[in-house]
C-alpha cells in the first residue's frame, strides 16, 4: 500500500479518526433514541412513521439553529457559517421551508424563506441536543477524565487561535470532495488564510457559539483549519488524498477492497475514484491474473501526487509547530495518539462503536479501520460517507 511501513499518523488523520468515532457513537445513540426510518433497514419498532435517519452533521449544520419561530434560509447560513442540505432535510421530514405567512409577495426570494421544524424534527432536536455531552461523558468513563480533559485543553490551545469564522463542524464536502468553506459573496462566512487579517471595511466573522464548545466542535474546527491550509496548496482534497490516494500503488489494489481498507463507503470511494481518474492519477482495469474484479493502479503522475500528499501533510504540521508552538502541537498529538492507537492495531476508539443489534450498522459489514479524513456527504452527512 502507499503508506506501508508508516508508523506515525499525520495529525489530520489522528483528528479525523477521533472525530469520526465520536460521531458514529453519537449517531448510533441517536438511532436508538429517536423515531426514524431508513431506506434499506426498516424503521423504529412500534413507530408508524418518522424522519429518514441522518447523521449528527444535520444537527450541526441545520437543526440546532431552527427555533420555535423558525429561521430564514439566509440567517441559517450566517449562524451555521457553512451550508447544509436543505432539500434533503425537507425530503427526509425534519423541516418545512416556506414563505413567512406575513410576507404578501407572490414569490419571496429563496434566502427569505422560513425554515421550521416539523413535529418529528422537534423530537430529533431533543435527542441531538443531549448527545455531545452524553458521549463525552461516556468517553470520560472509558478513557479517563484526565485524558479527555487533556484532549480538550490541547484542542482549545489551538482552536482559540483560529479564525472565528470557521464553522463548528466540518462542511459537507463539495465539488472534488473539498472542505473549502462557502464563498462570502453568497452571504456566508469566510475562512481566512492562516495569519490573515480582515480586509478593511469587512464585517468580522461571528464568534463561536459557546464558551465551552462540545468536544466534536473543537475537533472539527482544528481539523478543518488543517484541511483548508492543505487544500490551498493541493489540487486534490484532503479527503481524497487521505482516504483513497494514500492506499493505492502501481501494482494495483482491487477497487472492491478500498472501502474496507479506508473505512469509507463504496459511494464515497466511487466519487473519489472519479476525480482521480479525470486527473489522470489512477487507471482502473483487470488484475494481473485476469478475473472480473477491477483493479486501481497509480499512474506515474499518481505516484507523484501521493508523495506530494505525504509531504504536504507533514509540511502543514511543521508550520503549525512554528505558528502555534511546538509544545502545543506536541500536546495535541500526545492527547490524540492513545485514543487512535497505532497503525495496524485495533484502535481503542472501536470500544464504543458496537451498534445496537437492531441498528443499521449492525446489519452491514463492520469497519476494520476508521477514515483518515471524514467523508461528510449530502447522503445524510455520515462521517464515513454511508
C-alpha positions in Angstrom: 0.0 0.0 0.0 1.0 3.6 -0.5 1.7 4.2 3.2 3.1 0.8 4.1 5.6 0.9 6.9 4.2 4.3 8.2 4.2 4.3 12.0 3.3 7.9 12.7 -0.1 9.0 11.5 -0.5 12.6 10.2 -2.0 15.0 12.7 -5.0 15.3 10.4 -5.6 11.5 10.5 -5.5 11.5 14.3 -8.0 14.3 14.5 -10.2 12.6 11.9 -10.3 9.2 13.5 -11.2 10.6 16.9 -13.9 12.9 15.4 -15.3 10.0 13.2 -15.5 7.7 16.2 -17.3 10.3 18.3 -19.8 11.0 15.6 -20.5 7.3 14.9 -21.1 6.7 18.6 -23.4 9.7 18.7 -25.2 8.6 15.5 -25.7 5.1 17.0 -27.3 6.6 20.1 -29.5 8.9 18.0 -30.7 5.9 16.1 -31.5 4.1 19.4 -33.4 7.0 20.9 -35.1 8.8 18.0 -38.1 7.6 15.9 -36.8 7.2 12.3 -36.9 5.3 9.1 -34.2 4.1 6.7 -34.1 3.1 3.0 -32.8 -0.4 3.5 -33.1 -1.3 7.2 -36.6 -0.5 8.2 -37.9 1.9 10.8 -38.2 2.3 14.6 -40.1 -0.6 16.1 -43.6 0.4 17.0 -43.5 3.7 15.0 -45.7 4.1 12.0 -43.6 7.0 10.6 -40.5 9.0 11.3 -37.9 11.2 9.6 -35.3 9.5 7.4 -32.3 8.7 9.6 -29.5 11.2 9.3 -26.1 11.9 10.9 -25.2 14.4 13.6 -23.9 16.7 10.8 -27.5 17.6 10.2 -27.7 18.9 13.8 -24.6 21.0 13.5 -25.4 22.5 10.1 -29.1 22.9 10.4 -31.4 21.7 13.3 -29.6 23.4 16.2 -30.5 26.8 14.7 -34.2 26.1 13.9 -36.1 27.6 16.9 -39.8 27.8 17.7 -40.2 30.8 15.4 -38.2 29.4 12.6 -35.2 30.9 10.9 -34.7 32.3 7.4 -32.5 30.5 4.9 -30.1 33.4 4.9 -29.9 33.6 8.7 -29.3 29.9 8.9 -26.2 30.3 6.6 -25.0 33.2 8.7 -25.4 31.3 12.0 -24.1 28.0 10.8 -21.2 29.6 8.9 -21.5 26.7 6.4 -24.1 25.1 4.1 -26.5 22.3 4.8 -28.7 20.0 2.7 -32.0 21.9 3.0 -33.7 19.9 0.2 -32.7 16.7 1.9 -33.8 17.8 5.3 -37.2 18.7 3.8 -37.5 15.4 1.9 -36.4 13.5 5.0 -39.1 15.0 7.1 -37.2 17.2 9.6 -38.2 20.7 8.3 -40.5 22.7 6.1 -39.3 25.7 4.0 -42.0 28.2 3.1 -42.7 31.9 2.8 -43.4 33.8 6.0 -47.2 34.0 6.4 -46.8 37.7 7.0 -45.0 38.2 3.6 -47.5 39.1 1.0 -45.2 38.9 -2.0 -46.2 36.2 -4.5 -42.7 34.8 -4.7 -40.2 35.9 -2.0 -36.5 35.4 -2.6 -35.3 31.9 -1.5 -33.0 33.5 1.1 -36.0 34.9 2.9 -38.0 31.7 3.1 -38.5 30.5 6.6 -37.3 27.1 7.9 -39.4 25.5 10.6 -39.1 22.1 12.4 -41.7 19.5 11.9 -43.1 17.6 14.9 -40.6 14.8 14.1 -37.9 17.4 13.7 -38.6 18.7 17.2 -38.3 15.2 18.5 -34.9 14.8 16.7 -33.7 18.1 18.1 -34.5 17.0 21.7 -32.3 13.9 21.1 -29.5 15.6 19.2 -29.2 18.4 21.8 -28.1 16.0 24.5 -25.8 13.7 22.6 -22.5 15.7 22.5 -22.4 15.9 26.3 -23.6 12.3 26.8 -21.0 10.8 24.5 -18.3 13.0 26.1 -19.3 11.6 29.5 -19.0 8.1 28.1 -15.5 8.9 26.9 -14.5 10.2 30.3 -15.7 7.0 31.9 -14.0 4.8 29.2 -10.7 6.6 28.6 -10.4 8.6 31.9 -11.3 12.1 32.8 -7.7 13.2 32.8 -7.2 12.0 29.2 -10.3 13.8 27.9 -9.5 17.0 29.9 -6.0 16.9 28.3 -7.5 16.5 24.8 -9.9 19.4 25.4 -7.1 21.6 26.7 -4.8 20.7 23.8 -7.5 21.3 21.2 -8.6 24.6 22.8 -5.0 25.9 22.8 -5.0 25.8 19.0 -8.7 26.4 18.3 -8.5 29.6 20.3 -6.0 31.0 17.8 -8.0 30.1 14.7 -10.3 32.3 12.5 -13.6 32.7 14.4 -15.3 32.4 11.1 -14.7 28.7 11.0 -17.9 26.7 11.4 -18.5 24.5 14.4 -18.5 21.4 12.2 -16.9 20.0 9.0 -18.6 21.3 5.9 -20.5 18.9 3.7 -17.9 18.0 1.1 -18.3 20.0 -2.2 -17.1 19.5 -5.7 -14.0 17.5 -5.8 -14.7 16.5 -2.2 -13.0 19.6 -1.0 -13.6 21.0 2.5 -13.3 24.6 1.3 -15.8 26.9 3.1 -18.6 28.7 1.3 -17.8 31.9 -0.7 -18.5 35.1 1.2 -20.3 36.5 -1.9 -23.0 34.0 -1.2 -23.7 35.5 2.2 -21.8 33.0 4.4 -18.7 33.4 6.5 -15.3 33.5 5.0 -12.5 31.4 6.5 -9.3 33.4 6.3 -5.9 32.1 5.2 -3.6 31.3 8.2 -2.3 34.5 9.7 -4.5 36.8 7.6 -6.3 39.9 8.9 -9.8 41.0 7.8 -9.8 43.3 4.8 -10.7 47.0 5.6 -14.4 47.6 5.7 -15.4 43.9 6.1 -17.6 42.6 8.8 -15.8 40.4 11.3 -16.9 36.7 11.2 -19.2 35.7 14.0 -17.7 34.2 17.2 -18.1 30.6 18.1 -21.5 29.8 19.6 -20.5 28.8 23.2 -17.7 29.5 25.7 -17.1 25.8 26.3 -17.6 24.2 22.9 -18.6 20.5 22.7 -15.7 18.2 22.0 -16.7 17.5 18.4 -16.8 21.2 17.8 -13.2 21.6 18.9 -12.1 18.6 16.9 -13.9 19.9 13.8 -12.6 23.4 13.9 -8.9 22.3 14.3 -9.3 19.6 11.6 -11.0 22.0 9.2 -8.2 24.6 9.7 -5.7 21.9 8.8 -7.7 20.8 5.7 -8.2 24.4 4.5 -4.4 25.1 4.7 -3.6 21.7 3.0 -6.1 22.3 0.2 -4.9 25.9 -0.5 -1.8 24.2 -1.9 -3.1 20.9 -3.2 -5.0 20.1 -6.4 -6.6 17.2 -4.6 -8.8 17.4 -1.5 -7.5 16.1 1.8 -10.5 13.7 1.8 -9.4 12.0 -1.4 -5.7 12.1 -0.6 -6.0 10.7 2.9 -8.7 8.1 2.3 -8.1 6.8 -1.2 -4.9 8.1 -2.9 -2.9 7.0 0.2 -3.8 3.4 -0.3 -3.0 3.0 -4.0 0.1 1.7 -5.7 1.4 1.0 -9.2 0.9 -2.7 -8.6 -2.8 -2.2 -8.1 -5.5 -2.5 -5.4 -8.9 -4.1 -6.1 -11.5 -1.4 -6.1 -13.9 -3.5 -4.1 -11.3 -3.7 -1.3 -10.9 0.1 -0.9 -14.0 0.6 1.4 -12.5 -2.0 3.9 -9.0 -0.5 3.7 -10.1 3.1 4.0 -13.1 2.8 6.3 -15.4 4.9 4.0 -18.4 3.8 1.9 -18.3 2.4 -1.6 -20.2 5.5 -2.7 -17.5 7.8 -1.4 -14.8 5.7 -3.0 -16.6 5.9 -6.3 -16.7 9.8 -6.1 -13.0 9.9 -5.2 -12.0 7.5 -8.0 -13.9 9.6 -10.5 -11.8 12.6 -9.5 -8.6 10.7 -9.6 -9.4 9.2 -13.0 -10.3 12.5 -14.5 -6.9 13.9 -13.4 -5.0 11.0 -14.9 -3.7 9.8 -11.5 -5.3 6.4 -11.5 -6.3 3.8 -14.1 -8.8 1.0 -13.5 -8.5 -2.3 -15.3 -8.3 -6.1 -14.9 -6.0 -7.6 -12.4 -2.7 -9.3 -13.4 -4.3 -12.7 -13.4 -7.3 -11.6 -15.3 -10.5 -12.0 -13.4 -13.5 -9.7 -13.2 -12.6 -7.6 -10.2 -11.4 -4.2 -11.3 -8.0 -3.1 -10.0 -7.0 0.6 -9.5 -3.4 1.4 -10.3 -1.4 4.6 -9.8 -0.1 6.3 -12.9 3.4 7.9 -12.7 1.5 11.2 -12.1 -0.5 9.5 -9.4 2.7 8.4 -7.6 3.9 11.9 -7.6 0.6 13.1 -6.2 0.7 10.5 -3.5 4.2 11.6 -2.5 3.1 15.2 -2.5 0.2 14.4 -0.2 2.5 12.9 2.4 5.0 15.8 2.1 2.4 18.5 2.3 0.6 16.9 5.3 4.0 16.9 7.1 4.7 20.5 6.0 1.4 21.8 7.3 2.1 20.1 10.7 5.6 21.7 10.8 4.1 25.1 10.1 1.7 24.6 12.9 4.5 23.8 15.2 6.1 27.1 14.2 2.8 29.1 14.3 1.1 27.7 17.4 4.1 26.3 19.2 5.9 23.0 19.1 4.8 22.2 22.6 1.1 22.9 21.8 1.1 20.7 18.7 3.1 18.0 20.7 0.5 18.1 23.4 -2.3 17.6 20.9 -0.5 14.6 19.4 0.1 13.2 22.8 -3.6 13.5 23.6 -4.8 12.0 20.3 -2.4 9.1 19.8 -3.6 6.9 22.8 -7.2 7.2 21.6 -6.5 6.5 17.9 -3.9 3.8 18.6 -1.0 2.7 16.4 -1.4 2.0 12.7 -2.1 -1.8 12.1 -3.6 -2.2 15.5 -7.3 -2.2 16.5 -8.0 1.4 17.7 -9.2 1.9 21.3 -11.9 4.0 19.7 -13.7 0.9 18.5 -14.6 0.1 22.1 -17.6 2.5 21.7 -18.6 1.7 18.2 -20.6 -1.6 18.7 -24.1 -0.8 17.4 -27.3 -2.0 18.9 -28.4 -5.3 17.3 -31.2 -3.6 15.5 -29.2 -0.7 14.3 -28.4 -0.3 10.6 -24.6 -0.5 11.3 -25.2 -4.0 12.9 -26.6 -5.2 9.5 -23.7 -4.1 7.3 -20.0 -5.0 7.2 -18.2 -3.7 10.3 -15.3 -1.4 9.6 -11.8 -2.6 10.4 -10.3 0.9 10.3 -11.5 4.5 10.7 -11.2 7.0 7.9 -8.2 9.3 7.9 -10.5 12.1 6.8 -14.3 12.3 7.3 -16.3 11.8 4.2 -19.3 14.0 5.1 -21.5 13.8 2.0 -25.1 15.0 1.2 -26.1 11.4 1.8 -27.2 12.2 5.3 -23.9 13.6 6.5 -22.4 10.4 7.8 -18.7 10.7 8.6 -17.8 7.7 6.5 -19.9 8.6 3.5 -22.6 6.0 4.3 
